[in-house]
Amino acid sequence: MSDTRLDEIAGDLADGLRGSLGGRNARLFVTLKRLLVNGRPVRHEQVAEMLGIPRGEVEAALRQLPSVEYDRDGNLVGSGLTLNPTPHRFEVDGRELFTWCALDTLFFPAILAQTARVSSSCHASGDEIHLTIRPDGVEDLTPPGAVVSIVVPEAEEACCDVRGAFCNDVHYFRSSGDASEWLSAHPDGIVLSVDEAFEVGRGVVELLFRATLDLMGTTV
């Protein structure tokens, strides 16, 4: 697929996700990832301290993000990156975490400025898929023909439930052939090679989070 087409997909995806992840929510999004990567539940006070804002503002912002996961004590345990098991295992510095979808595994290393070892499963066959993802690229993909499915969400849906409107349709498949049944059931869907999906993820980072990352720096 051409670079121009990948840029178009990244732009469409960023437009669909901007209401829930962009703008004022971008710093919250990045902060939650950088706290959750430590592998422990996150208290609201930690988020407030890292952002330099009152706890009440943090709680108000989180109420606008209904997909965020909490433990029984009210601590944050999931927001894209999660402590709760999913099909997408995401290991950073020996800490086992998980992500809500396949694309998360591909662009979170850029958000975190860290390398991740990823193990997922083919959404069709259940076969294991393994890869290493650095902030600037993909290594050691097994099997080498693995692909990623994407559906561009409607902005009015993603703003209220990004997991339901987007993440639940973004999977790994062992090959494009394994993704054919999914693609037939999702005529608006797109199937990309893993490298292409990485480039789309990188484009989304640039469009939604670059200013925030430049402001916050790379320290985790």
PLY file of the C-alpha trace (Angstrom):
ply
format ascii 1.0
element vertex 220
property float x
property float y
property float z
element edge 219
property int vertex1
property int vertex2
end_header
0.00 0.00 0.00
1.33 3.45 -0.88
2.63 5.88 1.75
-0.04 8.34 0.63
-2.81 5.84 1.32
-1.32 4.97 4.73
-1.24 8.69 5.56
-4.90 8.96 4.55
-5.84 6.05 6.82
-3.88 7.60 9.70
-5.64 10.92 9.12
-9.08 9.33 9.01
-8.30 7.35 12.15
-7.00 10.42 13.98
-10.14 12.33 13.01
-12.31 9.53 14.38
-10.37 9.31 17.65
-9.68 13.01 18.19
-12.76 13.61 20.33
-11.78 10.97 22.89
-7.98 11.02 22.73
-6.88 14.33 21.25
-6.84 17.93 22.41
-7.00 18.33 26.19
-7.29 14.57 26.63
-3.91 13.91 25.00
-1.89 14.66 28.15
-4.21 12.47 30.20
-3.88 9.67 27.62
-0.08 9.79 27.67
0.09 10.12 31.46
-2.11 7.08 32.05
0.08 4.96 29.78
3.28 6.09 31.46
1.91 5.29 34.90
0.25 1.98 33.98
3.44 0.68 32.33
4.88 0.27 35.83
2.52 -2.69 36.21
0.62 -1.44 39.25
-2.82 0.13 39.80
-2.74 3.91 39.49
-4.28 6.24 42.07
-6.02 9.43 40.99
-3.53 11.38 43.09
-0.67 10.03 40.98
-2.33 11.24 37.80
-3.03 14.65 39.32
0.57 15.00 40.52
2.03 14.04 37.15
-0.28 16.43 35.31
0.07 19.20 37.89
-3.69 19.67 38.27
-6.19 19.14 41.12
-7.54 15.64 41.70
-11.06 16.91 41.01
-10.07 17.87 37.47
-8.62 14.41 36.90
-11.80 12.75 38.12
-13.93 15.00 35.91
-11.81 14.15 32.87
-11.95 10.42 33.60
-15.72 10.52 33.81
-15.70 11.44 30.13
-13.83 8.21 29.34
-16.26 5.38 30.15
-13.96 2.62 28.87
-11.36 3.24 31.59
-10.98 0.22 33.89
-10.82 0.35 37.70
-10.11 -2.15 40.45
-12.29 -2.67 43.51
-10.50 0.14 45.34
-11.23 2.65 42.59
-7.68 2.69 41.25
-7.09 2.87 37.50
-5.95 -0.41 35.97
-6.68 0.03 32.28
-6.86 2.64 29.54
-5.67 1.12 26.28
-2.78 -0.33 28.26
-4.24 -2.56 30.96
-3.38 -4.86 33.84
-6.39 -7.02 32.94
-5.72 -9.93 30.56
-6.64 -9.53 26.88
-5.47 -11.45 23.79
-2.64 -8.91 23.35
0.23 -9.43 25.82
2.61 -6.48 26.04
5.86 -6.97 27.96
8.04 -4.00 28.91
11.19 -4.48 31.01
9.92 -7.87 32.16
6.53 -6.52 33.27
3.59 -8.32 31.65
0.79 -6.00 30.65
-1.93 -6.16 28.02
-3.53 -3.85 25.47
-7.08 -3.42 24.26
-6.24 -3.95 20.59
-3.56 -4.84 18.07
-2.86 -1.24 17.02
-2.22 -0.29 20.66
0.70 -2.72 20.70
2.17 -0.99 17.66
2.06 2.66 18.75
2.31 2.52 22.54
6.11 1.99 22.38
6.36 5.47 20.82
4.17 6.92 23.59
6.25 5.16 26.25
9.65 5.62 24.58
10.30 1.96 25.35
10.54 -1.33 23.47
7.83 -3.97 23.96
7.74 -7.70 23.35
4.27 -8.59 22.10
2.49 -11.93 21.98
-0.99 -12.05 20.52
-3.21 -14.59 18.80
-4.77 -14.82 15.37
-8.38 -13.70 15.70
-9.44 -16.48 13.31
-7.26 -19.48 14.13
-5.97 -18.71 17.61
-2.37 -19.30 16.48
0.30 -17.36 18.35
1.81 -14.22 16.84
5.02 -12.76 18.26
6.91 -9.57 17.56
9.14 -6.94 19.11
8.11 -3.32 18.71
10.53 -0.45 19.16
9.45 3.19 19.09
10.75 3.35 15.51
9.87 -0.03 14.03
8.94 -3.71 14.18
11.34 -6.63 14.59
11.19 -10.43 14.79
7.63 -10.83 13.49
6.45 -14.45 13.56
4.78 -15.46 11.33
6.16 -12.90 8.86
2.88 -12.67 6.93
0.77 -11.57 9.90
-1.68 -8.71 9.31
-3.80 -6.28 11.33
-7.47 -5.40 10.83
-8.70 -1.83 11.30
-12.09 -0.15 11.17
-12.12 3.66 11.17
-14.62 4.71 13.86
-17.25 7.39 13.61
-16.20 10.35 15.75
-19.55 10.53 17.56
-19.21 6.88 18.61
-15.53 6.89 19.55
-15.89 9.96 21.75
-18.15 8.00 24.09
-16.73 4.46 23.86
-13.41 4.15 22.05
-13.06 0.51 23.04
-16.43 -0.52 21.67
-16.33 1.73 18.61
-12.77 0.97 17.59
-10.61 -1.37 19.66
-12.90 -4.39 19.50
-12.44 -4.59 15.71
-8.65 -4.22 15.62
-7.07 -7.68 15.61
-4.01 -9.62 14.58
-4.39 -12.36 11.97
-1.82 -14.96 10.95
-2.17 -13.99 7.28
-4.36 -12.00 4.92
-6.14 -15.25 4.08
-7.04 -15.75 7.72
-8.50 -12.23 7.75
-10.75 -12.82 4.73
-13.80 -13.92 6.70
-13.49 -10.93 9.03
-13.15 -8.62 6.03
-16.30 -10.07 4.44
-18.20 -9.33 7.65
-16.71 -5.81 7.86
-16.93 -4.33 4.34
-15.66 -0.97 5.62
-12.67 -2.63 7.28
-9.05 -2.53 6.18
-6.40 -5.23 6.45
-2.79 -4.05 6.63
0.56 -5.75 6.95
2.07 -5.31 10.41
4.63 -2.83 9.05
1.85 -0.84 7.36
-0.20 -0.85 10.56
2.86 0.38 12.45
3.18 3.29 10.02
-0.51 4.12 10.48
-0.02 4.05 14.25
3.00 6.31 13.94
0.91 8.71 11.87
-1.78 8.77 14.55
0.87 9.55 17.18
2.15 12.46 15.11
-1.33 13.86 14.51
-2.77 13.44 18.01
0.13 13.30 20.45
3.27 14.87 19.00
2.81 18.25 20.69
2.06 16.53 24.00
5.07 14.22 23.74
7.34 17.14 22.91
5.99 19.01 25.93
6.22 16.08 28.35
9.50 14.67 27.05
10.45 11.01 26.90
10.91 10.32 30.63
8.63 7.55 31.85
0 1
1 2
2 3
3 4
4 5
5 6
6 7
7 8
8 9
9 10
10 11
11 12
12 13
13 14
14 15
15 16
16 17
17 18
18 19
19 20
20 21
21 22
22 23
23 24
24 25
25 26
26 27
27 28
28 29
29 30
30 31
31 32
32 33
33 34
34 35
35 36
36 37
37 38
38 39
39 40
40 41
41 42
42 43
43 44
44 45
45 46
46 47
47 48
48 49
49 50
50 51
51 52
52 53
53 54
54 55
55 56
56 57
57 58
58 59
59 60
60 61
61 62
62 63
63 64
64 65
65 66
66 67
67 68
68 69
69 70
70 71
71 72
72 73
73 74
74 75
75 76
76 77
77 78
78 79
79 80
80 81
81 82
82 83
83 84
84 85
85 86
86 87
87 88
88 89
89 90
90 91
91 92
92 93
93 94
94 95
95 96
96 97
97 98
98 99
99 100
100 101
101 102
102 103
103 104
104 105
105 106
106 107
107 108
108 109
109 110
110 111
111 112
112 113
113 114
114 115
115 116
116 117
117 118
118 119
119 120
120 121
121 122
122 123
123 124
124 125
125 126
126 127
127 128
128 129
129 130
130 131
131 132
132 133
133 134
134 135
135 136
136 137
137 138
138 139
139 140
140 141
141 142
142 143
143 144
144 145
145 146
146 147
147 148
148 149
149 150
150 151
151 152
152 153
153 154
154 155
155 156
156 157
157 158
158 159
159 160
160 161
161 162
162 163
163 164
164 165
165 166
166 167
167 168
168 169
169 170
170 171
171 172
172 173
173 174
174 175
175 176
176 177
177 178
178 179
179 180
180 181
181 182
182 183
183 184
184 185
185 186
186 187
187 188
188 189
189 190
190 191
191 192
192 193
193 194
194 195
195 196
196 197
197 198
198 199
199 200
200 201
201 202
202 203
203 204
204 205
205 206
206 207
207 208
208 209
209 210
210 211
211 212
212 213
213 214
214 215
215 216
216 217
217 218
218 219
